[in-house]
Amino acid sequence: MKIVLFYTYNQGYLSSFFHELSVKLTQEGHEVICFSWKASESERVIDHVKVIVKIKKGYFTNYYNVYAIIKKNKPDVIISNFSYSNPALLFGKLLGVKKNITWFHSLNEQMNPSFKNIFIKKLFLKLADTVIANSFITKEQLNEVYKVPKHNLEVVPFWTNIIQQKEEVAQSRFCKDSNYLKIGCPGRLTANKNQKIVIQALSKIEELHDCKFHLYFVGSGHNKYSLNKLVSDSKLLDKVSFIGMLSPEEMKNFYKNMDVIVLPSLHEAFGLVLIEALALGIPVLVSSRFGALTFIDNNKELLEKMTFNPESVDSLADKLFPYFEGNNIHRSRFKKLYTDNFNKDKIYLKIKSILLKD
């Protein structure tokens, strides 16, 4: 079977997921060609997988490059996602590809699409033989908003390779005093990521208790100024750091230096940051709106302790305060959540069954 996989090849963990998927398929005798847009052009074989990169240009050039790669390679299966989906679905259909699959990763609440955008996406999704949703929340929206028939929908989670990721030690960035609770909050600094609730919850806790902590925001975005102002207004300037962007190697070190990770998004189709932290056995407090949570149904007691309402400061403060009192949940329990619910071999078999399904 020949497969063309469209995704952005980079150092990120989502890219790592698709690359490992490609390698696994290649090892089973399938031919996999990966196509990506980037700032410079190249063609390489990486781990026996051909990776073709074209320079991202204008609309027509980008569409033509997708058309050309499909026409030249004549794949049996196409898998596409993000901005590659529309042209891959269109030309896959026109060129008679047997199976045209697209992987849907985002919720409307994250993208804020216009009525026109939704209408256009509906038309393209009609061309797909299968639409893979990254969570049951995404599946529901694909069916209700984009009118994708349920029989054309599959739900598949991601795995993460963060455990195998090399680690770049940068301990000087973080407080070394064990009496301080180190709280990490990774993610783009945008309104939907809802970081303000973490500041508000810590301010509320500090008003009532004498607590030692340091909060680390990792990421960049247009909300940094307003968050910084909230930190200042809350008199927490000496207890909050904005670290900026980190490499994958630095992110692993960041996670391992934290006592607890807080993920407060208002909407999250899946949430790779959640399974990254779980895979490393890092305690997590997570918004109840994370799609990845829809795959966890075997530990309701732990789920209750680790999830909070992202629109309630009190909800987060109540879940966070036990960490100040040393009532930590053992890290092995978080790691078990990952191994039980995001098993790489089971996920791979699910994907393979979709590719081989008549």
C-alpha positions in Angstrom: 0.0 0.0 0.0 1.3 3.4 -0.9 0.4 6.3 1.5 0.9 10.0 1.1 0.8 11.8 4.4 0.4 15.6 4.5 1.5 17.3 7.7 4.1 19.9 8.9 7.4 18.2 9.5 9.2 19.9 12.4 10.5 19.3 15.9 7.1 19.4 17.6 5.5 16.4 19.4 2.6 16.3 16.9 5.0 16.0 14.1 6.9 13.3 16.0 3.6 11.4 16.3 3.0 11.4 12.5 6.7 10.6 11.8 6.6 7.6 14.0 3.3 6.5 12.5 5.0 6.7 9.1 8.0 4.6 10.3 5.7 1.9 11.7 3.8 1.7 8.5 7.1 1.5 6.5 8.4 -1.3 8.7 5.3 -3.3 7.8 6.1 -3.0 4.1 4.0 0.0 3.2 5.5 2.8 1.2 5.0 6.2 2.9 5.7 9.6 1.5 5.4 12.6 3.7 4.8 16.1 2.3 5.2 19.4 4.2 5.4 23.1 3.6 8.2 25.0 5.2 10.5 28.0 4.6 13.0 26.0 2.5 12.8 23.2 0.1 14.3 19.7 0.5 13.8 16.0 -0.2 15.2 13.4 2.2 14.8 9.9 3.4 14.5 9.8 7.2 14.1 6.5 8.9 13.3 4.9 5.6 10.5 7.4 5.1 10.6 9.9 2.2 10.0 13.4 3.4 9.3 16.0 0.6 9.3 19.7 1.6 8.2 22.5 -0.6 8.4 26.2 0.1 5.0 27.6 1.3 3.9 30.3 -1.1 0.6 31.6 -2.3 -2.8 29.8 -2.5 -2.5 28.5 -6.1 1.2 27.4 -5.8 0.4 25.5 -2.6 -2.6 23.8 -4.2 -0.6 22.9 -7.3 2.2 21.3 -5.2 -0.4 19.1 -3.4 -1.9 18.2 -6.8 1.6 17.4 -8.2 2.6 15.1 -5.3 -0.6 13.1 -5.6 -0.5 12.8 -9.4 3.2 11.8 -9.4 3.0 9.2 -6.6 -0.5 7.7 -7.3 -1.1 6.7 -3.7 -3.7 4.2 -2.5 -4.3 6.3 0.6 -4.0 10.0 1.5 -4.0 11.2 5.1 -4.1 15.0 5.5 -4.6 17.5 8.3 -4.8 21.3 9.0 -4.2 23.5 5.9 -3.3 20.5 3.8 -6.8 19.0 4.1 -8.7 20.9 1.5 -6.3 20.5 -1.4 -5.6 16.9 -0.5 -9.3 16.1 -0.3 -10.0 17.9 -3.6 -7.2 16.4 -5.7 -7.4 13.0 -4.1 -11.0 12.8 -5.3 -10.2 14.2 -8.8 -7.3 11.9 -9.2 -9.2 8.8 -8.1 -7.4 7.9 -4.9 -9.0 4.8 -3.3 -9.1 6.1 0.2 -9.0 9.8 1.2 -8.7 10.4 4.9 -8.4 13.7 6.8 -7.5 14.1 10.5 -9.5 16.9 12.2 -7.7 18.5 15.2 -9.5 21.7 16.2 -12.8 22.9 17.6 -14.7 26.0 16.3 -14.3 27.6 19.7 -10.5 27.6 19.1 -10.6 28.7 15.5 -13.6 31.1 15.5 -14.5 30.3 11.9 -17.0 32.5 10.0 -20.2 31.1 8.5 -18.4 31.1 5.1 -15.4 29.1 6.5 -17.8 26.5 7.9 -19.7 26.3 4.7 -16.5 25.8 2.6 -15.2 23.2 5.1 -18.4 21.3 4.9 -18.0 21.0 1.1 -14.5 19.7 1.3 -15.3 17.2 4.1 -17.9 15.7 1.8 -15.0 14.5 -0.3 -13.5 12.5 2.5 -13.9 8.7 2.7 -13.1 8.9 6.4 -12.7 11.8 8.9 -10.6 11.0 11.9 -11.5 13.1 15.0 -8.9 13.5 17.7 -11.5 13.2 20.5 -15.2 12.5 21.0 -15.8 16.2 21.5 -14.4 16.8 18.0 -16.4 14.0 16.6 -19.7 15.4 17.9 -18.9 18.8 16.4 -18.0 17.3 13.0 -21.3 15.5 13.0 -23.5 18.4 14.3 -21.9 21.4 12.7 -20.1 20.1 9.6 -22.7 17.3 8.9 -20.2 14.6 8.5 -22.2 11.3 8.7 -21.4 9.2 11.7 -20.4 6.2 9.6 -17.6 8.3 8.0 -16.2 9.3 11.4 -13.5 7.6 13.5 -12.1 8.7 16.8 -8.4 8.2 17.4 -6.2 9.8 20.2 -2.5 10.6 19.9 0.4 9.1 21.7 3.5 11.1 22.7 7.2 10.4 22.4 8.2 12.8 25.1 9.7 10.0 27.2 12.2 9.1 24.5 12.9 12.9 23.8 16.4 14.0 24.7 16.4 16.4 27.7 18.2 19.7 27.8 18.9 20.7 31.4 18.1 24.3 32.2 17.7 24.1 36.0 18.9 27.7 36.6 15.5 28.8 35.2 13.6 27.3 38.1 13.5 27.7 41.8 15.6 25.1 43.6 14.1 25.6 47.1 12.0 22.5 47.9 9.8 24.6 50.2 8.4 26.4 47.1 5.6 24.8 45.1 6.6 25.0 41.4 3.6 25.4 39.2 3.8 25.1 35.4 1.4 26.4 32.8 2.4 25.7 29.2 0.5 26.9 26.2 0.0 29.9 23.8 -0.8 33.1 25.7 -4.2 33.6 24.3 -7.7 34.2 25.7 -8.9 30.7 25.0 -6.0 29.2 27.0 -7.4 31.0 30.0 -4.2 31.5 31.9 -5.7 34.4 33.9 -7.7 31.9 36.1 -4.4 30.4 37.4 -3.2 33.9 38.5 -6.6 34.6 40.1 -6.7 31.2 41.9 -3.2 31.7 43.3 -4.0 35.2 44.4 -7.1 33.9 46.2 -5.1 31.2 47.9 -2.4 33.7 49.0 -5.0 36.0 50.5 -6.1 33.2 52.9 -2.8 31.3 53.5 0.9 32.0 53.7 2.1 30.0 50.7 5.4 29.7 49.0 5.2 29.1 45.3 6.5 30.1 41.9 4.3 30.0 38.7 6.0 29.5 35.3 4.2 30.4 32.1 5.7 28.7 29.0 4.7 30.0 25.6 4.1 33.2 23.7 1.1 35.1 22.5 -0.8 38.4 22.4 -2.2 38.0 25.9 1.2 38.3 27.6 0.7 42.1 28.3 -2.7 41.6 30.0 -1.5 38.6 32.0 1.6 40.6 33.1 -0.7 43.4 34.2 -2.9 41.0 36.1 0.2 39.6 37.8 1.2 43.1 38.8 -2.2 44.0 40.0 -2.3 40.8 42.1 1.1 41.7 43.6 2.6 38.5 42.4 5.5 39.9 40.3 8.1 38.1 42.3 6.2 34.8 42.1 5.5 34.6 38.4 7.8 34.1 35.5 7.1 34.2 31.7 9.7 31.9 30.2 8.7 32.2 26.5 9.0 29.5 24.0 11.0 26.3 24.8 12.5 23.6 22.5 11.1 20.1 22.8 14.3 19.2 24.8 13.7 22.1 27.1 10.0 21.3 27.5 10.9 17.9 28.9 13.2 19.5 31.5 10.4 22.0 32.3 7.8 19.3 33.0 10.2 17.4 35.2 11.0 20.4 37.3 7.4 21.2 38.1 5.5 19.9 41.1 2.2 20.4 39.3 1.1 21.4 35.8 -2.1 23.5 35.4 -3.9 23.4 32.0 -6.9 25.9 32.2 -8.1 26.1 28.5 -11.7 27.0 27.9 -11.8 24.7 24.9 -9.3 22.0 23.8 -10.1 19.5 21.1 -7.5 17.1 22.4 -4.6 18.6 24.4 -1.2 17.1 23.8 0.2 19.0 26.8 -2.0 16.9 29.0 -0.7 13.5 27.8 2.9 14.8 27.7 2.7 15.6 31.4 0.9 12.3 32.2 3.5 10.3 30.2 6.2 11.8 32.4 4.2 11.1 35.6 3.8 14.8 36.4 0.8 15.8 38.5 -1.8 17.7 36.5 -4.8 19.9 37.1 -6.7 20.1 33.9 -9.8 22.0 32.6 -12.8 19.7 32.2 -13.0 20.9 28.6 -10.0 18.8 27.3 -10.9 16.4 24.6 -8.2 13.9 25.7 -10.2 13.4 28.9 -12.9 11.7 26.8 -10.6 8.7 26.4 -10.2 8.2 30.2 -13.0 6.3 31.8 -11.2 3.9 34.1 -10.3 6.1 37.1 -13.2 8.4 38.0 -11.8 9.1 41.4 -8.5 10.5 40.0 -10.4 12.4 37.3 -12.5 14.1 39.9 -9.3 15.2 41.8 -7.5 16.5 38.7 -10.2 18.3 36.7 -11.8 21.7 37.4 -14.3 24.1 35.9 -12.2 26.5 33.8 -14.8 29.3 34.4 -14.6 29.0 38.2 -11.7 30.5 40.2 -12.9 28.7 43.3 -13.0 25.3 41.4 -9.3 25.6 40.5 -8.3 27.0 43.9 -10.0 24.1 45.7 -8.1 21.6 43.5 -4.8 23.4 43.8 -4.6 24.1 47.5 -4.0 20.5 48.6 -0.7 20.7 46.8 0.4 23.4 49.2 -0.4 21.2 52.1 1.6 18.3 50.7 -1.4 16.2 49.9 0.1 15.3 46.5 -1.3 12.4 44.4 1.5 10.0 43.7 3.1 10.5 40.3 2.8 6.8 39.4 -1.0 7.3 39.3 -0.8 9.9 36.6 1.7 7.8 34.5 -0.7 4.9 34.7 -3.5 7.1 33.3 -1.3 7.6 30.3 -0.2 3.9 29.8 -3.8 2.6 30.3 -5.5 5.1 27.9 -3.0 6.2 25.3 -1.3 2.9 24.5 0.8 3.3 21.4 0.3 -0.2 20.1 -3.5 0.0 20.5 -3.6 3.4 18.8 -1.5 2.2 15.9 -3.7 -0.9 15.4 -6.7 1.4 15.3 -5.2 3.6 12.7 -4.1 0.6 10.6 -7.6 -0.8 10.7 -8.9 2.5 9.3 -6.4 2.4 6.5 -7.2 -1.2 5.6 -10.9 -0.9 6.0 -12.9 -1.5 2.7 
